[in-house]
Amino acid sequence: MAGNFYSVECPDCENEQIVFDKASSEVACAVCGHTLARPAGGKAEIDGEVTETVEAR
């Protein structure tokens, strides 16, 4: 199964960043450094508002 890419809004600085839903490492906001996604043994735990699905497979 392939994964999806989401546009996630950072809760701290409102920067939007693309995040893979099955991220295998922590993803930090490029602007403020807030952790947007943590690996959870499958789908990542996303901390922020998912604003749209960028790519669905």
N, C-alpha and C positions, 0 to 999 in steps of 0.2 A: 504494500500500500504506500502510495506517495503521500506527502504532506501538503499543507497549505501555507501560503505566506500571508501574514496579516499586517495591516497598517495599525500600529499601536501608538496611542497618545500618552506621553509621559505624564504621570500625575503631578510631578513637581514643576516642570517648566513648559509643559504643553507642546513640546517638540513631537512631531510624528516621525516614526521610524518603522522600517519593515522588519518583521520578526518571523522566523520559521517556527511553525507550531510544534515541531519535534526537535527543538534545539537541544544539543547534547552538551552545551556549555552555557554559562551565564551570559546574558546579553545585557550590556549596559547602555544607557542613553548616551548618545554621542555628544550631547550638549552639557548635561549636568552630572552624568555618571550614575544616576539612579538605576537599580537593577530592574529591567523590564521583563526578563524571562529567566526562569531557573529550570534545569533539567529535572524531570520527575519520573524517570524510568519509562517513558513513552512520550506522551504529549507534555510539553513544557507548561509550567505554571506561569501564566502571564499576569504581571502586575501593571495594570493600566487599562485604558478603555480601547477595545478593538473597534476601530472606526470603519474598516472595510476589509473584505477578503481581496487580496491583490491578485492571487493566482490560485485556482482550484484545479486539481487533477483527479 
